[in-house]
């Protein structure tokens, strides 16, 4: 996903591995949703320069990414 891209979000619950729009600790972000059995779900950046996001408070999934619109 590049600057200027538009991401289409479907409002539905996330499954492990989905790219989601999520509200985590008061900020919205677009990351991969990871939920291992028996552990708290967290968000993983595709870019290795960014850390995993483990919620301190609430993690609210706003929807799942369905498409990207990019102007050429």
PQR file with spaces between the fields and no chain letter, atoms N, CA, C, O and H, PARSE charges and radii, in Angstrom:
ATOM       1  N    UNK     1       0.861   -1.160    0.000 -0.4000 1.5000
ATOM       2  CA   UNK     1       0.000    0.000    0.000 -0.0000 2.0000
ATOM       3  C    UNK     1       0.911    1.227    0.000  0.5500 1.7000
ATOM       4  O    UNK     1       1.837    1.331    0.804 -0.5500 1.4000
ATOM       5  N    UNK     2       0.630    2.148   -0.913 -0.4000 1.5000
ATOM       6  CA   UNK     2       1.461    3.336   -1.064 -0.0000 2.0000
ATOM       7  C    UNK     2       0.684    4.595   -0.701  0.5500 1.7000
ATOM       8  O    UNK     2      -0.546    4.588   -0.670 -0.5500 1.4000
ATOM       9  H    UNK     2      -0.123    2.063   -1.566  0.4000 1.0000
ATOM      10  N    UNK     3       1.408    5.668   -0.430 -0.4000 1.5000
ATOM      11  CA   UNK     3       0.771    6.948   -0.149 -0.0000 2.0000
ATOM      12  C    UNK     3      -0.133    7.329   -1.317  0.5500 1.7000
ATOM      13  O    UNK     3       0.272    7.236   -2.475 -0.5500 1.4000
ATOM      14  H    UNK     3       2.408    5.674   -0.456  0.4000 1.0000
ATOM      15  N    UNK     4      -1.344    7.752   -1.016 -0.4000 1.5000
ATOM      16  CA   UNK     4      -2.311    8.126   -2.041 -0.0000 2.0000
ATOM      17  C    UNK     4      -3.259    7.004   -2.425  0.5500 1.7000
ATOM      18  O    UNK     4      -4.274    7.254   -3.076 -0.5500 1.4000
ATOM      19  H    UNK     4      -1.674    7.828   -0.074  0.4000 1.0000
ATOM      20  N    UNK     5      -2.949    5.760   -2.034 -0.4000 1.5000
ATOM      21  CA   UNK     5      -3.854    4.643   -2.305 -0.0000 2.0000
ATOM      22  C    UNK     5      -5.119    4.800   -1.472  0.5500 1.7000
ATOM      23  O    UNK     5      -5.096    5.389   -0.391 -0.5500 1.4000
ATOM      24  H    UNK     5      -2.125    5.556   -1.506  0.4000 1.0000
ATOM      25  N    UNK     6      -6.209    4.272   -1.982 -0.4000 1.5000
ATOM      26  CA   UNK     6      -7.478    4.224   -1.255 -0.0000 2.0000
ATOM      27  C    UNK     6      -7.766    2.759   -0.957  0.5500 1.7000
ATOM      28  O    UNK     6      -7.768    1.926   -1.863 -0.5500 1.4000
ATOM      29  H    UNK     6      -6.228    3.794   -2.860  0.4000 1.0000
ATOM      30  N    UNK     7      -8.006    2.445    0.306 -0.4000 1.5000
ATOM      31  CA   UNK     7      -8.280    1.063    0.714 -0.0000 2.0000
ATOM      32  C    UNK     7      -9.784    0.935    0.977  0.5500 1.7000
ATOM      33  O    UNK     7     -10.361    1.710    1.739 -0.5500 1.4000
ATOM      34  H    UNK     7      -8.005    3.121    1.042  0.4000 1.0000
ATOM      35  N    UNK     8     -10.404   -0.056    0.335 -0.4000 1.5000
ATOM      36  CA   UNK     8     -11.824   -0.338    0.535 -0.0000 2.0000
ATOM      37  C    UNK     8     -11.944   -1.318    1.698  0.5500 1.7000
ATOM      38  O    UNK     8     -11.341   -2.390    1.681 -0.5500 1.4000
ATOM      39  H    UNK     8      -9.935   -0.686   -0.284  0.4000 1.0000
ATOM      40  N    UNK     9     -12.733   -0.939    2.715 -0.4000 1.5000
ATOM      41  CA   UNK     9     -12.874   -1.734    3.933 -0.0000 2.0000
ATOM      42  C    UNK     9     -14.282   -2.313    4.013  0.5500 1.7000
ATOM      43  O    UNK     9     -15.267   -1.593    3.844 -0.5500 1.4000
ATOM      44  H    UNK     9     -13.223   -0.067    2.729  0.4000 1.0000
ATOM      45  N    UNK    10     -14.372   -3.612    4.271 -0.4000 1.5000
ATOM      46  CA   UNK    10     -15.654   -4.284    4.496 -0.0000 2.0000
ATOM      47  C    UNK    10     -15.856   -4.423    6.005  0.5500 1.7000
ATOM      48  O    UNK    10     -15.029   -5.028    6.688 -0.5500 1.4000
ATOM      49  H    UNK    10     -13.573   -4.196    4.408  0.4000 1.0000
ATOM      50  N    UNK    11     -16.959   -3.863    6.532 -0.4000 1.5000
ATOM      51  CA   UNK    11     -17.185   -3.978    7.977 -0.0000 2.0000
ATOM      52  C    UNK    11     -17.629   -5.388    8.353  0.5500 1.7000
ATOM      53  O    UNK    11     -18.806   -5.730    8.232 -0.5500 1.4000
ATOM      54  H    UNK    11     -17.630   -3.372    5.978  0.4000 1.0000
ATOM      55  N    UNK    12     -16.683   -6.199    8.807 -0.4000 1.5000
ATOM      56  CA   UNK    12     -16.972   -7.560    9.247 -0.0000 2.0000
ATOM      57  C    UNK    12     -15.899   -7.986   10.232  0.5500 1.7000
ATOM      58  O    UNK    12     -14.828   -7.381   10.281 -0.5500 1.4000
ATOM      59  H    UNK    12     -15.727   -5.921    8.905  0.4000 1.0000
ATOM      60  N    UNK    13     -16.173   -9.023   11.019 -0.4000 1.5000
ATOM      61  CA   UNK    13     -15.146   -9.509   11.958 -0.0000 2.0000
ATOM      62  C    UNK    13     -13.913  -10.017   11.212  0.5500 1.7000
ATOM      63  O    UNK    13     -14.016  -10.522   10.094 -0.5500 1.4000
ATOM      64  H    UNK    13     -17.043   -9.514   10.980  0.4000 1.0000
ATOM      65  N    UNK    14     -12.771   -9.881   11.831 -0.4000 1.5000
ATOM      66  CA   UNK    14     -11.507  -10.313   11.223 -0.0000 2.0000
ATOM      67  C    UNK    14     -11.202  -11.760   11.556  0.5500 1.7000
ATOM      68  O    UNK    14     -11.603  -12.286   12.594 -0.5500 1.4000
ATOM      69  H    UNK    14     -12.687   -9.471   12.740  0.4000 1.0000
ATOM      70  N    UNK    15     -10.477  -12.386   10.637 -0.4000 1.5000
ATOM      71  CA   UNK    15      -9.920  -13.723   10.867 -0.0000 2.0000
ATOM      72  C    UNK    15      -8.400  -13.593   10.870  0.5500 1.7000
ATOM      73  O    UNK    15      -7.851  -12.635   10.327 -0.5500 1.4000
ATOM      74  H    UNK    15     -10.152  -11.959    9.794  0.4000 1.0000
ATOM      75  N    UNK    16      -7.739  -14.540   11.472 -0.4000 1.5000
ATOM      76  CA   UNK    16      -6.284  -14.534   11.531 -0.0000 2.0000
ATOM      77  C    UNK    16      -5.707  -14.356   10.127  0.5500 1.7000
ATOM      78  O    UNK    16      -6.066  -15.084    9.202 -0.5500 1.4000
ATOM      79  H    UNK    16      -8.185  -15.319   11.913  0.4000 1.0000
ATOM      80  N    UNK    17      -4.820  -13.390    9.979 -0.4000 1.5000
ATOM      81  CA   UNK    17      -4.160  -13.154    8.698 -0.0000 2.0000
ATOM      82  C    UNK    17      -4.785  -12.066    7.848  0.5500 1.7000
ATOM      83  O    UNK    17      -4.172  -11.633    6.872 -0.5500 1.4000
ATOM      84  H    UNK    17      -4.529  -12.798   10.730  0.4000 1.0000
ATOM      85  N    UNK    18      -5.994  -11.605    8.186 -0.4000 1.5000
ATOM      86  CA   UNK    18      -6.641  -10.528    7.427 -0.0000 2.0000
ATOM      87  C    UNK    18      -5.901   -9.215    7.620  0.5500 1.7000
ATOM      88  O    UNK    18      -5.341   -8.958    8.686 -0.5500 1.4000
ATOM      89  H    UNK    18      -6.491  -11.957    8.979  0.4000 1.0000
ATOM      90  N    UNK    19      -5.902   -8.376    6.571 -0.4000 1.5000
ATOM      91  CA   UNK    19      -5.450   -6.995    6.718 -0.0000 2.0000
ATOM      92  C    UNK    19      -6.675   -6.203    7.154  0.5500 1.7000
ATOM      93  O    UNK    19      -7.718   -6.246    6.502 -0.5500 1.4000
ATOM      94  H    UNK    19      -6.357   -8.585    5.706  0.4000 1.0000
ATOM      95  N    UNK    20      -6.537   -5.472    8.274 -0.4000 1.5000
ATOM      96  CA   UNK    20      -7.695   -4.819    8.877 -0.0000 2.0000
ATOM      97  C    UNK    20      -7.429   -3.339    9.131  0.5500 1.7000
ATOM      98  O    UNK    20      -6.285   -2.907    9.273 -0.5500 1.4000
ATOM      99  H    UNK    20      -5.690   -5.437    8.804  0.4000 1.0000
ATOM     100  N    UNK    21      -8.519   -2.579    9.183 -0.4000 1.5000
ATOM     101  CA   UNK    21      -8.504   -1.238    9.758 -0.0000 2.0000
ATOM     102  C    UNK    21      -8.894   -1.453   11.208  0.5500 1.7000
ATOM     103  O    UNK    21      -9.936   -2.041   11.495 -0.5500 1.4000
ATOM     104  H    UNK    21      -9.448   -2.930    9.068  0.4000 1.0000
ATOM     105  N    UNK    22      -8.058   -0.977   12.124 -0.4000 1.5000
ATOM     106  CA   UNK    22      -8.300   -1.240   13.538 -0.0000 2.0000
ATOM     107  C    UNK    22      -8.058    0.010   14.361  0.5500 1.7000
ATOM     108  O    UNK    22      -7.174    0.815   14.068 -0.5500 1.4000
ATOM     109  H    UNK    22      -7.211   -0.499   11.891  0.4000 1.0000
ATOM     110  N    UNK    23      -8.862    0.147   15.393 -0.4000 1.5000
ATOM     111  CA   UNK    23      -8.678    1.188   16.388 -0.0000 2.0000
ATOM     112  C    UNK    23      -7.963    0.533   17.559  0.5500 1.7000
ATOM     113  O    UNK    23      -8.508   -0.348   18.224 -0.5500 1.4000
ATOM     114  H    UNK    23      -9.579   -0.508   15.632  0.4000 1.0000
ATOM     115  N    UNK    24      -6.729    0.977   17.801 -0.4000 1.5000
ATOM     116  CA   UNK    24      -5.931    0.384   18.873 -0.0000 2.0000
ATOM     117  C    UNK    24      -5.419    1.510   19.761  0.5500 1.7000
ATOM     118  O    UNK    24      -4.694    2.399   19.313 -0.5500 1.4000
ATOM     119  H    UNK    24      -6.286    1.692   17.261  0.4000 1.0000
ATOM     120  N    UNK    25      -5.804    1.453   21.008 -0.4000 1.5000
ATOM     121  CA   UNK    25      -5.380    2.452   21.989 -0.0000 2.0000
ATOM     122  C    UNK    25      -5.632    3.877   21.499  0.5500 1.7000
ATOM     123  O    UNK    25      -4.800    4.763   21.694 -0.5500 1.4000
ATOM     124  H    UNK    25      -6.392    0.731   21.372  0.4000 1.0000
ATOM     125  N    UNK    26      -6.785    4.093   20.860 -0.4000 1.5000
ATOM     126  CA   UNK    26      -7.209    5.429   20.447 -0.0000 2.0000
ATOM     127  C    UNK    26      -6.738    5.893   19.083  0.5500 1.7000
ATOM     128  O    UNK    26      -7.032    7.024   18.695 -0.5500 1.4000
ATOM     129  H    UNK    26      -7.461    3.373   20.701  0.4000 1.0000
ATOM     130  N    UNK    27      -6.014    5.059   18.335 -0.4000 1.5000
ATOM     131  CA   UNK    27      -5.542    5.433   17.006 -0.0000 2.0000
ATOM     132  C    UNK    27      -5.953    4.376   15.985  0.5500 1.7000
ATOM     133  O    UNK    27      -5.955    3.179   16.273 -0.5500 1.4000
ATOM     134  H    UNK    27      -5.776    4.140   18.650  0.4000 1.0000
ATOM     135  N    UNK    28      -6.304    4.849   14.772 -0.4000 1.5000
ATOM     136  CA   UNK    28      -6.672    3.923   13.702 -0.0000 2.0000
ATOM     137  C    UNK    28      -5.442    3.609   12.861  0.5500 1.7000
ATOM     138  O    UNK    28      -4.624    4.484   12.576 -0.5500 1.4000
ATOM     139  H    UNK    28      -6.302    5.822   14.538  0.4000 1.0000
ATOM     140  N    UNK    29      -5.327    2.339   12.468 -0.4000 1.5000
ATOM     141  CA   UNK    29      -4.201    1.896   11.655 -0.0000 2.0000
ATOM     142  C    UNK    29      -4.653    0.777   10.723  0.5500 1.7000
ATOM     143  O    UNK    29      -5.717    0.189   10.913 -0.5500 1.4000
ATOM     144  H    UNK    29      -5.991    1.628   12.699  0.4000 1.0000
ATOM     145  N    UNK    30      -3.835    0.493    9.722 -0.4000 1.5000
ATOM     146  CA   UNK    30      -4.088   -0.590    8.778 -0.0000 2.0000
ATOM     147  C    UNK    30      -2.946   -1.585    8.916  0.5500 1.7000
ATOM     148  O    UNK    30      -1.810   -1.292    8.545 -0.5500 1.4000
ATOM     149  H    UNK    30      -2.971    0.971    9.568  0.4000 1.0000
ATOM     150  N    UNK    31      -3.253   -2.764    9.452 -0.4000 1.5000
ATOM     151  CA   UNK    31      -2.222   -3.774    9.723 -0.0000 2.0000
ATOM     152  C    UNK    31      -2.804   -5.175    9.548  0.5500 1.7000
ATOM     153  O    UNK    31      -4.011   -5.344    9.373 -0.5500 1.4000
ATOM     154  H    UNK    31      -4.176   -3.002    9.753  0.4000 1.0000
ATOM     155  N    UNK    32      -1.919   -6.178    9.600 -0.4000 1.5000
ATOM     156  CA   UNK    32      -2.348   -7.572    9.546 -0.0000 2.0000
ATOM     157  C    UNK    32      -2.782   -8.005   10.945  0.5500 1.7000
ATOM     158  O    UNK    32      -2.085   -7.748   11.927 -0.5500 1.4000
ATOM     159  H    UNK    32      -0.939   -6.040    9.742  0.4000 1.0000
ATOM     160  N    UNK    33      -3.945   -8.669   11.026 -0.4000 1.5000
ATOM     161  CA   UNK    33      -4.512   -9.147   12.284 -0.0000 2.0000
ATOM     162  C    UNK    33      -3.950  -10.531   12.576  0.5500 1.7000
ATOM     163  O    UNK    33      -4.016  -11.423   11.730 -0.5500 1.4000
ATOM     164  H    UNK    33      -4.511   -8.878   10.228  0.4000 1.0000
ATOM     165  N    UNK    34      -3.396  -10.709   13.776 -0.4000 1.5000
ATOM     166  CA   UNK    34      -2.822  -11.998   14.177 -0.0000 2.0000
ATOM     167  C    UNK    34      -3.506  -12.445   15.462  0.5500 1.7000
ATOM     168  O    UNK    34      -3.534  -11.721   16.457 -0.5500 1.4000
ATOM     169  H    UNK    34      -3.342   -9.983   14.462  0.4000 1.0000
ATOM     170  N    UNK    35      -4.060  -13.662   15.418 -0.4000 1.5000
ATOM     171  CA   UNK    35      -4.705  -14.212   16.604 -0.0000 2.0000
ATOM     172  C    UNK    35      -4.330  -15.679   16.715  0.5500 1.7000
ATOM     173  O    UNK    35      -4.889  -16.531   16.025 -0.5500 1.4000
ATOM     174  H    UNK    35      -4.037  -14.251   14.609  0.4000 1.0000
ATOM     175  N    UNK    36      -3.377  -15.963   17.591 -0.4000 1.5000
ATOM     176  CA   UNK    36      -2.956  -17.334   17.855 -0.0000 2.0000
ATOM     177  C    UNK    36      -3.829  -17.913   18.959  0.5500 1.7000
ATOM     178  O    UNK    36      -4.286  -17.184   19.840 -0.5500 1.4000
ATOM     179  H    UNK    36      -2.923  -15.271   18.152  0.4000 1.0000
ATOM     180  N    UNK    37      -4.058  -19.198   18.915 -0.4000 1.5000
ATOM     181  CA   UNK    37      -4.877  -19.834   19.944 -0.0000 2.0000
ATOM     182  C    UNK    37      -4.317  -19.571   21.332  0.5500 1.7000
ATOM     183  O    UNK    37      -3.126  -19.759   21.578 -0.5500 1.4000
ATOM     184  H    UNK    37      -3.687  -19.790   18.200  0.4000 1.0000
ATOM     185  N    UNK    38      -5.176  -19.140   22.225 -0.4000 1.5000
ATOM     186  CA   UNK    38      -4.789  -18.931   23.608 -0.0000 2.0000
ATOM     187  C    UNK    38      -4.022  -17.656   23.888  0.5500 1.7000
ATOM     188  O    UNK    38      -3.570  -17.444   25.014 -0.5500 1.4000
ATOM     189  H    UNK    38      -6.144  -18.987   22.025  0.4000 1.0000
ATOM     190  N    UNK    39      -3.863  -16.788   22.875 -0.4000 1.5000
ATOM     191  CA   UNK    39      -3.140  -15.540   23.123 -0.0000 2.0000
ATOM     192  C    UNK    39      -3.988  -14.337   22.728  0.5500 1.7000
ATOM     193  O    UNK    39      -4.976  -14.468   22.006 -0.5500 1.4000
ATOM     194  H    UNK    39      -4.230  -16.960   21.961  0.4000 1.0000
ATOM     195  N    UNK    40      -3.593  -13.180   23.207 -0.4000 1.5000
ATOM     196  CA   UNK    40      -4.291  -11.943   22.885 -0.0000 2.0000
ATOM     197  C    UNK    40      -3.985  -11.550   21.448  0.5500 1.7000
ATOM     198  O    UNK    40      -2.825  -11.589   21.037 -0.5500 1.4000
ATOM     199  H    UNK    40      -2.790  -13.074   23.794  0.4000 1.0000
ATOM     200  N    UNK    41      -5.010  -11.168   20.668 -0.4000 1.5000
ATOM     201  CA   UNK    41      -4.745  -10.745   19.293 -0.0000 2.0000
ATOM     202  C    UNK    41      -3.879   -9.481   19.255  0.5500 1.7000
ATOM     203  O    UNK    41      -3.909   -8.662   20.173 -0.5500 1.4000
ATOM     204  H    UNK    41      -5.952  -11.136   21.003  0.4000 1.0000
ATOM     205  N    UNK    42      -3.113   -9.344   18.174 -0.4000 1.5000
ATOM     206  CA   UNK    42      -2.290   -8.157   17.988 -0.0000 2.0000
ATOM     207  C    UNK    42      -2.237   -7.820   16.509  0.5500 1.7000
ATOM     208  O    UNK    42      -2.759   -8.559   15.675 -0.5500 1.4000
ATOM     209  H    UNK    42      -3.089  -10.010   17.428  0.4000 1.0000
ATOM     210  N    UNK    43      -1.601   -6.695   16.188 -0.4000 1.5000
ATOM     211  CA   UNK    43      -1.490   -6.241   14.808 -0.0000 2.0000
ATOM     212  C    UNK    43      -0.034   -6.291   14.383  0.5500 1.7000
ATOM     213  O    UNK    43       0.861   -5.914   15.138 -0.5500 1.4000
ATOM     214  H    UNK    43      -1.177   -6.095   16.865  0.4000 1.0000
ATOM     215  N    UNK    44       0.192   -6.766   13.152 -0.4000 1.5000
ATOM     216  CA   UNK    44       1.558   -6.917   12.640 -0.0000 2.0000
ATOM     217  C    UNK    44       1.707   -6.071   11.384  0.5500 1.7000
ATOM     218  O    UNK    44       0.902   -6.175   10.459 -0.5500 1.4000
ATOM     219  H    UNK    44      -0.536   -7.072   12.538  0.4000 1.0000
ATOM     220  N    UNK    45       2.732   -5.240   11.352 -0.4000 1.5000
ATOM     221  CA   UNK    45       3.032   -4.437   10.166 -0.0000 2.0000
ATOM     222  C    UNK    45       3.694   -5.308    9.114  0.5500 1.7000
ATOM     223  O    UNK    45       4.471   -6.203    9.448 -0.5500 1.4000
ATOM     224  H    UNK    45       3.386   -5.156   12.103  0.4000 1.0000
ATOM     225  N    UNK    46       3.397   -5.059    7.859 -0.4000 1.5000
ATOM     226  CA   UNK    46       4.072   -5.771    6.770 -0.0000 2.0000
ATOM     227  C    UNK    46       5.494   -5.250    6.585  0.5500 1.7000
ATOM     228  O    UNK    46       6.379   -5.979    6.138 -0.5500 1.4000
ATOM     229  H    UNK    46       2.765   -4.332    7.588  0.4000 1.0000
ATOM     230  N    UNK    47       5.702   -3.981    6.935 -0.4000 1.5000
ATOM     231  CA   UNK    47       7.016   -3.375    6.833 -0.0000 2.0000
ATOM     232  C    UNK    47       7.829   -3.760    8.077  0.5500 1.7000
ATOM     233  O    UNK    47       7.421   -3.445    9.196 -0.5500 1.4000
ATOM     234  H    UNK    47       4.982   -3.389    7.298  0.4000 1.0000
ATOM     235  N    UNK    48       8.966   -4.434    7.898 -0.4000 1.5000
ATOM     236  CA   UNK    48       9.743   -4.884    9.062 -0.0000 2.0000
ATOM     237  C    UNK    48      10.336   -3.737    9.884  0.5500 1.7000
ATOM     238  O    UNK    48      10.833   -3.969   10.986 -0.5500 1.4000
ATOM     239  H    UNK    48       9.297   -4.690    6.990  0.4000 1.0000
ATOM     240  N    UNK    49      10.294   -2.516    9.373 -0.4000 1.5000
ATOM     241  CA   UNK    49      10.800   -1.361   10.121 -0.0000 2.0000
ATOM     242  C    UNK    49       9.826   -0.897   11.196  0.5500 1.7000
ATOM     243  O    UNK    49      10.165   -0.038   12.009 -0.5500 1.4000
ATOM     244  H    UNK    49       9.890   -2.328    8.477  0.4000 1.0000
ATOM     245  N    UNK    50       8.614   -1.458   11.207 -0.4000 1.5000
ATOM     246  CA   UNK    50       7.599   -1.071   12.189 -0.0000 2.0000
ATOM     247  C    UNK    50       7.333   -2.233   13.139  0.5500 1.7000
ATOM     248  O    UNK    50       7.332   -3.391   12.720 -0.5500 1.4000
ATOM     249  H    UNK    50       8.338   -2.155   10.545  0.4000 1.0000
ATOM     250  N    UNK    51       7.108   -1.929   14.419 -0.4000 1.5000
ATOM     251  CA   UNK    51       6.913   -3.001   15.405 -0.0000 2.0000
ATOM     252  C    UNK    51       5.503   -3.585   15.368  0.5500 1.7000
ATOM     253  O    UNK    51       4.581   -2.994   14.806 -0.5500 1.4000
ATOM     254  H    UNK    51       7.109   -0.989   14.759  0.4000 1.0000
ATOM     255  N    UNK    52       5.360   -4.750   15.974 -0.4000 1.5000
ATOM     256  CA   UNK    52       4.029   -5.310   16.209 -0.0000 2.0000
ATOM     257  C    UNK    52       3.312   -4.399   17.194  0.5500 1.7000
ATOM     258  O    UNK    52       3.946   -3.777   18.047 -0.5500 1.4000
ATOM     259  H    UNK    52       6.109   -5.231   16.430  0.4000 1.0000
ATOM     260  N    UNK    53       1.981   -4.319   17.076 -0.4000 1.5000
ATOM     261  CA   UNK    53       1.197   -3.498   17.992 -0.0000 2.0000
ATOM     262  C    UNK    53       0.369   -4.412   18.890  0.5500 1.7000
ATOM     263  O    UNK    53      -0.553   -5.082   18.425 -0.5500 1.4000
ATOM     264  H    UNK    53       1.466   -4.824   16.384  0.4000 1.0000
ATOM     265  N    UNK    54       0.697   -4.434   20.148 -0.4000 1.5000
ATOM     266  CA   UNK    54      -0.042   -5.203   21.138 -0.0000 2.0000
ATOM     267  C    UNK    54      -0.876   -4.219   21.944  0.5500 1.7000
ATOM     268  O    UNK    54      -0.324   -3.305   22.557 -0.5500 1.4000
ATOM     269  H    UNK    54       1.446   -3.890   20.526  0.4000 1.0000
ATOM     270  N    UNK    55      -2.198   -4.387   21.955 -0.4000 1.5000
ATOM     271  CA   UNK    55      -3.047   -3.395   22.619 -0.0000 2.0000
ATOM     272  C    UNK    55      -2.823   -3.336   24.122  0.5500 1.7000
ATOM     273  O    UNK    55      -2.722   -4.360   24.798 -0.5500 1.4000
ATOM     274  H    UNK    55      -2.646   -5.129   21.457  0.4000 1.0000
ATOM     275  N    UNK    56      -2.750   -2.110   24.626 -0.4000 1.5000
ATOM     276  CA   UNK    56      -2.705   -1.893   26.070 -0.0000 2.0000
ATOM     277  C    UNK    56      -4.139   -1.918   26.588  0.5500 1.7000
ATOM     278  O    UNK    56      -4.420   -2.457   27.658 -0.5500 1.4000
ATOM     279  H    UNK    56      -2.832   -1.278   24.078  0.4000 1.0000
ATOM     280  N    UNK    57      -5.043   -1.322   25.804 -0.4000 1.5000
ATOM     281  CA   UNK    57      -6.463   -1.283   26.150 -0.0000 2.0000
ATOM     282  C    UNK    57      -7.258   -2.043   25.108  0.5500 1.7000
ATOM     283  O    UNK    57      -7.051   -3.237   24.890 -0.5500 1.4000
ATOM     284  H    UNK    57      -4.815   -0.884   24.935  0.4000 1.0000
ATOM     285  N    UNK    58      -8.167   -1.333   24.475 -0.4000 1.5000
ATOM     286  CA   UNK    58      -9.059   -1.955   23.503 -0.0000 2.0000
ATOM     287  C    UNK    58      -8.429   -2.078   22.123  0.5500 1.7000
ATOM     288  O    UNK    58      -7.651   -1.224   21.701 -0.5500 1.4000
ATOM     289  H    UNK    58      -8.335   -0.364   24.652  0.4000 1.0000
ATOM     290  N    UNK    59      -8.777   -3.146   21.437 -0.4000 1.5000
ATOM     291  CA   UNK    59      -8.460   -3.348   20.029 -0.0000 2.0000
ATOM     292  C    UNK    59      -9.799   -3.556   19.337  0.5500 1.7000
ATOM     293  O    UNK    59     -10.450   -4.582   19.539 -0.5500 1.4000
ATOM     294  H    UNK    59      -9.409   -3.840   21.781  0.4000 1.0000
ATOM     295  N    UNK    60     -10.218   -2.585   18.516 -0.4000 1.5000
ATOM     296  CA   UNK    60     -11.508   -2.649   17.837 -0.0000 2.0000
ATOM     297  C    UNK    60     -11.253   -2.793   16.343  0.5500 1.7000
ATOM     298  O    UNK    60     -10.662   -1.913   15.719 -0.5500 1.4000
ATOM     299  H    UNK    60      -9.690   -1.752   18.352  0.4000 1.0000
ATOM     300  N    UNK    61     -11.705   -3.911   15.772 -0.4000 1.5000
ATOM     301  CA   UNK    61     -11.570   -4.118   14.329 -0.0000 2.0000
ATOM     302  C    UNK    61     -12.705   -3.355   13.649  0.5500 1.7000
ATOM     303  O    UNK    61     -13.882   -3.646   13.864 -0.5500 1.4000
ATOM     304  H    UNK    61     -12.185   -4.626   16.279  0.4000 1.0000
ATOM     305  N    UNK    62     -12.334   -2.378   12.828 -0.4000 1.5000
ATOM     306  CA   UNK    62     -13.318   -1.562   12.133 -0.0000 2.0000
ATOM     307  C    UNK    62     -13.766   -2.211   10.829  0.5500 1.7000
ATOM     308  O    UNK    62     -14.848   -1.907   10.326 -0.5500 1.4000
ATOM     309  H    UNK    62     -11.379   -2.142   12.653  0.4000 1.0000
ATOM     310  N    UNK    63     -12.952   -3.094   10.282 -0.4000 1.5000
ATOM     311  CA   UNK    63     -13.297   -3.799    9.060 -0.0000 2.0000
ATOM     312  C    UNK    63     -12.083   -4.464    8.441  0.5500 1.7000
ATOM     313  O    UNK    63     -10.957   -4.309    8.914 -0.5500 1.4000
ATOM     314  H    UNK    63     -12.073   -3.341   10.690  0.4000 1.0000
ATOM     315  N    UNK    64     -12.334   -5.206    7.374 -0.4000 1.5000
ATOM     316  CA   UNK    64     -11.296   -5.975    6.690 -0.0000 2.0000
ATOM     317  C    UNK    64     -11.059   -5.371    5.313  0.5500 1.7000
ATOM     318  O    UNK    64     -12.012   -5.060    4.598 -0.5500 1.4000
ATOM     319  H    UNK    64     -13.248   -5.332    6.989  0.4000 1.0000
ATOM     320  N    UNK    65      -9.788   -5.202    4.935 -0.4000 1.5000
ATOM     321  CA   UNK    65      -9.437   -4.653    3.622 -0.0000 2.0000
ATOM     322  C    UNK    65      -9.897   -5.604    2.523  0.5500 1.7000
ATOM     323  O    UNK    65      -9.624   -6.804    2.569 -0.5500 1.4000
ATOM     324  H    UNK    65      -9.014   -5.455    5.516  0.4000 1.0000
ATOM     325  N    UNK    66     -10.599   -5.053    1.534 -0.4000 1.5000
ATOM     326  CA   UNK    66     -11.119   -5.854    0.420 -0.0000 2.0000
ATOM     327  C    UNK    66     -10.473   -5.498   -0.907  0.5500 1.7000
ATOM     328  O    UNK    66     -10.359   -6.354   -1.784 -0.5500 1.4000
ATOM     329  H    UNK    66     -10.822   -4.079    1.497  0.4000 1.0000
ATOM     330  N    UNK    67     -10.040   -4.228   -1.074 -0.4000 1.5000
ATOM     331  CA   UNK    67      -9.470   -3.806   -2.339 -0.0000 2.0000
ATOM     332  C    UNK    67      -8.636   -2.553   -2.134  0.5500 1.7000
ATOM     333  O    UNK    67      -8.799   -1.833   -1.149 -0.5500 1.4000
ATOM     334  H    UNK    67     -10.132   -3.533   -0.361  0.4000 1.0000
ATOM     335  N    UNK    68      -7.740   -2.304   -3.081 -0.4000 1.5000
ATOM     336  CA   UNK    68      -6.946   -1.084   -3.097 -0.0000 2.0000
ATOM     337  C    UNK    68      -7.202   -0.378   -4.421  0.5500 1.7000
ATOM     338  O    UNK    68      -7.168   -0.999   -5.484 -0.5500 1.4000
ATOM     339  H    UNK    68      -7.607   -2.889   -3.882  0.4000 1.0000
ATOM     340  N    UNK    69      -7.460    0.928   -4.347 -0.4000 1.5000
ATOM     341  CA   UNK    69      -7.640    1.746   -5.549 -0.0000 2.0000
ATOM     342  C    UNK    69      -6.404    2.620   -5.663  0.5500 1.7000
ATOM     343  O    UNK    69      -6.060    3.356   -4.738 -0.5500 1.4000
ATOM     344  H    UNK    69      -7.487    1.432   -3.484  0.4000 1.0000
ATOM     345  N    UNK    70      -5.738    2.532   -6.813 -0.4000 1.5000
ATOM     346  CA   UNK    70      -4.492    3.282   -7.018 -0.0000 2.0000
ATOM     347  C    UNK    70      -4.572    4.026   -8.350  0.5500 1.7000
ATOM     348  O    UNK    70      -4.910    3.443   -9.380 -0.5500 1.4000
ATOM     349  H    UNK    70      -6.017    1.935   -7.565  0.4000 1.0000
ATOM     350  N    UNK    71      -4.259    5.311   -8.315 -0.4000 1.5000
ATOM     351  CA   UNK    71      -4.171    6.103   -9.554 -0.0000 2.0000
ATOM     352  C    UNK    71      -2.799    5.899  -10.162  0.5500 1.7000
ATOM     353  O    UNK    71      -1.789    5.947   -9.461 -0.5500 1.4000
ATOM     354  H    UNK    71      -3.984    5.785   -7.478  0.4000 1.0000
ATOM     355  N    UNK    72      -2.761    5.672  -11.459 -0.4000 1.5000
ATOM     356  CA   UNK    72      -1.470    5.486  -12.143 -0.0000 2.0000
ATOM     357  C    UNK    72      -0.989    6.769  -12.763  0.5500 1.7000
ATOM     358  O    UNK    72       0.077    6.796  -13.377 -0.5500 1.4000
ATOM     359  H    UNK    72      -3.582    5.633  -12.029  0.4000 1.0000
